[in-house]
Amino acid sequence: MTGIVRYHCYIPQYRLRRSEIAAALGSNASGERSVAGYDEDTTTLAVAAALPVVQGRETSVGSLWLATSDPVYADKTNATTVHAALDLSPDITAADLGANLRSGSMALLAAARDGGLAVLSDRRGGPVGGADERTGGDASAAYLFGDDETLADITHIASATAEFIDRWRAPGSTHAHTWEERFGEQRYAELADQLLTTLDKQGVDLDGIDRFAVAGINPRAVRTVGAAVSRRTGASQQGADLAEIVGNTGTAHAGLLLADLLDAADPGERLLLVSLADGADAIILQAADTIADLRGRPMRDQIGDGVTINYPQYLLWRQRVEGERPRRPEPDRPSAPYAWRNRRYKLSMAGGRCRGCGAVQYPLPTICYRCHRADEFDPVNAGTENARIVTFTVDRLAFSPSPPLVSAVVAFEGGGRLQCELTDVRGPIKVGDEVVPTFRRGGTVDGIHNYVWKTCPHRDPSANNES
């Protein structure tokens, strides 16, 4: 097993009060849940989490494993879109791990074996006003494994598997079904006991665990197993409040909890992550002495960086209710040959820098607009560069699930300009504002999702605005 080299979580900036959801059924609820934007799905969430992780290390990624319970495509592999957006090498494996909740822990274990990249991404929902919709959340997490400069090393793993009816969803359905929670609680408590016994037989000193976290979709089971682990280890539980303040993010939740453990860990501490889903999986890690110097922005910094939306807006974004159709012709279906020919620019935002005069252009041209040299360009990628607005226009006639549509020309710090759509615009903008690239869904025609790069206003971690 390799160790964790980098990690990053992405929590969308939108928040929905649970009281608004519960009011649809005449009940009450407290807290908030995270909500993906109208142009975000599990593929774009995955790219948002993974991009900072692989920046500068694209050639060291050994494989890519995508875990989600809400895949964008069936039959087609969703991980290949993430692979293209990250501009990774074509000679590595990129695979989906199935539309199930256990795939999150499996992605971590698969990536750890060969220095790969595990990306856990999910959007959770359910019947209108129901418990799944209230308690769910949207988020993603990415982990890059390797041997050099690790933040934490995996020391032990253990798994226990059992077949029982706790939660299920038919293919193609958006609504899951659950058995009585007490039944699942009992089964997961038994599995957790088996798991801890296995670790004990492996020679793990359970009294030496400093922090632990428990992920699972059954809240009663999470509480019961958390109490059992606390008794056996004497360790403090981390992240138990995330389900209340962000929501249970399904497949991604184990990734959020692991990030919370790593963010809080002191050098040398031993960490335990337990995941409950049709079985139980445990990963024990030891924090490196240099963990404080290697980790980035804490995951919890994103929790307070939220913009509140209302319930009808959420339902429109999720296409649970139908909005007014645009009064313009329907867009054409995206062309597969065109997308293939322009895949590096379209999906990884690649351009070229002229070797003669240094001018940067997007997409990669044949002739330099400045010095007119032909076919003399070095590749550049703007996916991680900040930019500033040069000019923009606000279109109140064009269709958008979150009107109005804002189009802008932006200039990148490293050179080059690009015309693109602005997304997540929640207030006034002006020329000179800082924006950052973001991988989003442009539209869907005949089941084909047209993924494009947009830009969005730079998010101030200290801001907490409502609209």
N, C-alpha and C positions, 0 to 999 in steps of 0.2 A: 504494500500500500504506500502511495505517495502522500505528501502533505498538502495543505491548503496554501497556495501561493498568493492568491488574491480573491476577494469576494466583494459583491456589491448587491444591494437590494434596491428595487424600484417600487415605490408606493405612489400610485397616481395622485395628483393633487386634489381631485374632487372628493367631496365628502357628502354623505346623505344621512340625515338624522333618522334614526330608527323609529322615532315617534311618528314621522310622516308615513312610513311604510305600515306600521301597526294600525294607524288611523283608517287605512283602507278596509280593515275588518272590525273597526270599532273598539280596538284595544290600545294598550299603552306599551311603550318600550323606551329605554334610555340608551344613551350612547350614540355613536356614529359608525358608519362603515365606509371603507374606501371604494371609489367608483372609477372605473376606467373611462376615459373620454370617448366621445362618439366615434372617433377614428382609431381607437385602440382595441386590439384583441390580444389573444394570448401570444401570437407571434410577435406583434410589435412590443408587447410588454417584455418578452424574452430578450429582444434586441436592446431595449432600454437598460436592462439589468446587466447584460453581457458586454456591451460596448466598452464601458470603463475598465472592465476586467481584462480584456484582451488587448487593449491599447498598448502598442509597443511590444507585445508578446505574441503576435499573430502566428509566427512561425513555430512557436513552442507548444501550440495546442495539439495534443495527440488524438483527440476525438471530440465529438459533440453529441451530448445526450439531452434531448428535450423531453421534459415531463409536464403533462397537463391533463386535466380531466375534461377540458373544453377545447379540443383541437379545432382549428379553423377548417382543415380539409380532412376528409376520409379518402382512403386509397392513396392520395398524394402525400408524400412525406413533408411535414411542416418544418422539420429541422433544416431542410435544405435552404429554405428562405432565410432562416436565421444565419446559416453558414454563409450565404451570399452577402447578406447585409454586413456581416463582420469582416468580409473579404479574407476568409480563411483559405488555406491551401486546399486545392481540389483532391489531394491524395489522402485525406483523412475521412474516417467514418462519421457520418452525421445521421442520426437515427432518432425516431420518436419511440417512446417507451410505453405507449398505450394510454387509452383514455380511462385511467383509474387512479385512485388516490395513493396507492402504494408506489406508483412510479417515481414520486419525489425522492424517497430514500434510495430507491434502486438507481436513479440517475447519479446520486452522490457516490454510491459504491462502484458503479461502472466507471465513472470518470476517474476515481481514485486509483484504479488498477493500472491505468496507462498514461497518467498525466493529462487527462482530458478535461473538458469543460462540461460541467453539469449546469443546466438551466432549468429552473423550476418556475412555471408560470401558470396562473389560473385566474379565471373570472367566475365568480360564484353567484348563483341566482336560484330562483325557484318560483313556485306559484305566487301570484300577486298578493302581497300583504302577508305571506306565510313566513314560517320560522326560518327557512333556508335563505329567503331573500333578506330578512332582517339581520340574521347573524353572519351572513357571508361577507366576503370582501374580495377585492381585486389587487393582485400584487405579483411580483416576480423576484427571483433571486438567482444569482449566478456565482459559481465557484470554479476557479481554475486550480488544478492540482499539478504538482511537480516535485522535484527533489531539491531545488536551490532556493534559498532564502524563504523558507516556509514560515507561515504565521503559526501554524499548529500542525502537529503530526498525528495521524491515526495510529493508535496503539492496539486497539481491539475492536472487533465487530462481532455481532451475534444476531441471529434471526430465529423466529418461531413462526410457523405457518399453520393456519387452521381454516377450514371451510365452514362458515355459518352465515345465515341470512341476517345481516345487520342493516345494510344499506344497499340499494340497487337502483339502476336506471336503465331503461330500455334504450338500445341504440337509436339515435335520432331524437330522443325526447329531451326536453329541457328541464323536466321535473323529476327529481329523485324521490324514492320511497324509503321509509325507514321502519324497522320493527321497533317494538317498545324499547326505550333506551336502557332500561334495567337489564334486559337480556344481553345487549352488547357490552354493557358495563361489566357484567360478570365474566363474559368470555375474554375480554381484554385484560381484566385483572388476572385471570389464570395465565394468559400468555405472557404478561409482564413478569409474573413470578417465575415462569420457565426461563425467560430471558435473563433475569438476574442470576438464576441458578447456573445457567450456561456460562455467564461471565465469571462467576465464582469458580467454576471448574477450570476455566482457562487461566486461573491464577490471578485474576483481577482483585486488587484490594478495594472493595467497595467503600470502605471507610475513608479511602484516599480521594474520593470524588469531591471536588470543591463546588461545582455548580452543575445543574442539570436542567433539561427542558423536555416537555412531553408534547408531541404534536398528535392531533387526531380530530376527526370530525364529530365524534360523539362526546359532548361536553361532560357528561357524567363519568364516562370512562377516563377522560383526561384527568379529572379531579381525583378519582379513586387511585389511578396508577401514580399520579403525582404524589399523593400521600404515602403510598407504599414505597416508592423510591426514596422519598425523604426519610422514612423510618429506617430503611436498609442502609442508606449511605450517610445520613446526617447532613447532607448537603443542602444548599439553598436552591429553590426553584427559580428559574429565570423565565421571563416572558409570559407568565400566566395571564397577564392583563392585556396582551395583544389582541386576543379575540374580542375583547370588549371595546377597545379603542380604534381598531382597524377592521375587525371582522375576522372570521375564520377563512383564510385564503386557500383552503383545500390543499391541493398538491404543493403549492408554494409555501405553505405554512411551516413545514420543517425547515425550509431555507431561511425564513425570517427568524425563527427561533435559534437556529445555529448562528446566524449573524448577531443576534442579541447576546448569545453566550460569548462569542469572540470579542464583541465590543466591550463587554464588561470584564473579561478575563484579565487577571494579573499574570505576569511572567511565571511560567512553570506550573500553572494550575491545570488540574485534570477536569475535563468537561465530558458530560454524558448527554447525548441526544437520543431520545426514545421516540419512535414513530409508530402509531397504531393505525393499521389499515389492512384488514383481512389477514392479520398476523401482527407481529411486532418485530421491529428492527432497532438495534442499538449500535451506536458509534461512539467510541471513547477516543478523545483527542487530548493531547498535551500541548498547552500553549508554549510557544517558543519564548526564549528569554528576550527576544527582540520584538515581540508582538506589538508593543506600544508604538514602536517606530515604523512598523510596516502597514498597520491598518489605516484605512481612510476615514471618511466622514461616517459617524455612527448612523445606523439605520434609523434610530428614533428621532433624529433631527428632521426626518421627512414627515413624521406623524403630525406635528403641529403646523406644517406648511400646507394647509388645506383651504380649499374654496368650496363653500357650501352651495349645493344645487338643490332644486326641489324635486319632489317625487314624479310629477308629470314629465319633467325634462329627462329624468332617468329612464322612464318607460319609453319615451321617444327614442332615446339613444340606443336602448336595447331592442328596439323594434317590437316592443310588446303592445304598443298601440300605433296606429297608422296616422302619420301626419299628412298635411297637404302636399300633393305632388307638385314638382316644379313646373312652371309654365313655360318650359322650353323643351326642345327635343331631347329624348333620352340619349345618354351617351352610348357610343359604340362599344362593343365588347373588346377588351384588351387583346392585342395581337400577340400570339405566342412567338412567331418569328421575330417581330420587332423587339419584344422584351428580351429574347435571347441575344440578338445582335448588340443590344445596348445594356446588357445585364450589369456590367461593372459600374457604369454611370448611374443606371436606374436604381440598383439595389445596394451598391456600396459607396455611392457618391464619389466616384473616382473621376479625376481629370488629369491634366498634364501641365508640367512646368517646362517652358521652352529652354533648351540648353544654351541658346544663343543670348537671349535678352532677359530671361527669367520670368516672363509673363506667364501667369497661371490662367487656365481656361477650363471651363466646364461646359459640355463634356469634352473628352479628349479629342482635339481637332486634328486635321491633317496638315493645315497651314497655320502658322502663328499669325495672329491678327496684327501684331506689332512689327516684327522684323521679317515676316513672310518666309521663314525657314520651313521646310517640309519634313515631316516625320522625324523631328528631333525633339522629343519630349520625354521627361522623366515622370513617372506616375506620382500623383499626389492624391490624398484622400481628405475630404473635408468633413467626414462624419463626426470627428471629435473637436473641430475647430469652432470657436465662437465667431460671430459676425455682427455687423451693425447694419441697421436699415438705411438704405440710400434713398429710396422713395417707396411709396405704397399707395394702394387704392382700396377703398371699401365698397364692395359690390353688394347692394341690397336686393338685387333681382336674381342673381345666380342662386341655384338651390344649394342649401347646406343644412345638415341636421342641427347645426348650431350657428344660425345666421347672426350677423352678416358674414359673407366670405371676404377675407382679407388677403390680398395678393401684394407681394413686395419684391423689390430687388434688394438683395443683401450683398455686402462686401465682406469677405472672410479675412481674418487676421493674417493668414498666410498668403493672401493674394487671391484674385479672382472674384467674379461676381456671379450671382445666380438669381433667376426669377423663380419664386416659389410661393406656395400658400403659407400663411401664418395660421397656426392653430393654438388653442388654449389662450386666446386673447380675451382677457376678462376685464380690461379697462382701457383707457385712452393710450394710444401709442403715438410716437413721433419719430421723425427722422433722427438718426443717431442712436436710437435705443439698441441695447445689446440683445441679441437673439442667439439661440443655440439650435443646431440641427436635431431633428427627431424623426425616427422612422415610423410612418403611420400608414393607415389604409386610405387610399385615395377614393375608392369607390368599388362597387361590386356590380358586375353585369354578367348574367347567365352563369352565376356561381363562381366566376373568376374574380379574385380579389386583386385590385390594382394597387400594389404597395409602392409608395413613393417616399422621398425625403421631403419633409416640410421643415419649417423653423418655428420656434415658439419663444415668447419672451423669457429672458433669463429669470429664473426663480430665485427670489431672495429668501434664504432659509429663515430669516427673522420675521418675515411677513406672514400674516394670517388673515386673509381678506375674505369677506363674504359677498355673495351676489345673489 
